[in-house]
Amino acid sequence: IIGESPSKGARSPELWNKVFSESGLNYRMVPLDVNKEKVEDLLNSLNEDKKFLGGAIAIPYKEVVAKWLGRNITSEAKKIGAVNCLYRNSNSQLHGTNTDGEASLKTFNDKFGFFNDKSVMILGVGGAGKAVASYFSNNAKSTIIISRSKGGNQYAGKIGATWKEWGEIDNYINSIDVLVNCTSVGFETQDSSSPLSENQIANLRKSTIVFDIIY
């Protein structure tokens, strides 16, 4: 798992290594901490290492890795512009895909059912946020993307969603059916923080479903 600091709390190695052990597979997932200036050097080294089979990409490098892979990404990941998964293809070349959106949608549907008659608000439009927004917007009545970055406006138009600035949350918070947190607030060192204020949470309708992709 490649990220800024997955060694400081990423759960994926513990989960996957348990699976590998139980299945009798001689694989190991290890956390690789890397800074932005060294990401491509790390990827180039891993690409040459035939013992490297693939793995997960964590924040904040999902878009960086997608760009590094160039054409070697799935059509879904190309649309999203980010990858969270690396794997070797039949020619032993590294390819990337994005399972964030698909997995989040399946998890939501399994727990809460389908929501094609509901309005959705997505908080955050980073690599994971783009993936979730892409899949959720195809299954909702309407989708609002909230982000601090104005780049979210262009992406929202691409997938048929509406984009609003972070300061406009209060104008919509009491009219949505589903709220999805795709920001990094709640992750690692921010695990005791919330992307919404107490007042904003109080203004949610009691029937609103709150879904957080940070597990």
Stockholm file with secondary structure:
# STOCKHOLM 1.0

chainA/1-215         IIGESPSKGARSPELWNKVFSESGLNYRMVPLDVNKEKVEDLLNSLNEDKKFLGGAIAIPYKEVVAKWLGRNITSEAKKIGAVNCLYRNSNSQLHGTNTDGEASLKTFNDKFGFFNDKSVMILGVGGAGKAVASYFSNNAKSTIIISRSKGGNQYAGKIGATWKEWGEIDNYINSIDVLVNCTSVGFETQDSSSPLSENQIANLRKSTIVFDIIY
#=GR chainA/1-215 SS CEESSGGGTCSHHHHHHHHHHHTTCCCCCCCEECCGGGHHHHHHHHHHCTTCCEEEBCTTCHHHHHHHHTTCBCHHHHHHTCCSEEEECTTSCEEEECCHHHHHHHHHHHHHCCCTTSEEEEECCSHHHHHHHHHHHTTSSEEEEEESSTHHHHHHHHHTCEEEEGGGGGGTGGGCSEEEECSSTTSGGGTTCCSSCHHHHHTSCTTCEEEESCC
#=GC SS_cons         CEESSGGGTCSHHHHHHHHHHHTTCCCCCCCEECCGGGHHHHHHHHHHCTTCCEEEBCTTCHHHHHHHHTTCBCHHHHHHTCCSEEEECTTSCEEEECCHHHHHHHHHHHHHCCCTTSEEEEECCSHHHHHHHHHHHTTSSEEEEEESSTHHHHHHHHHTCEEEEGGGGGGTGGGCSEEEECSSTTSGGGTTCCSSCHHHHHTSCTTCEEEESCC
//
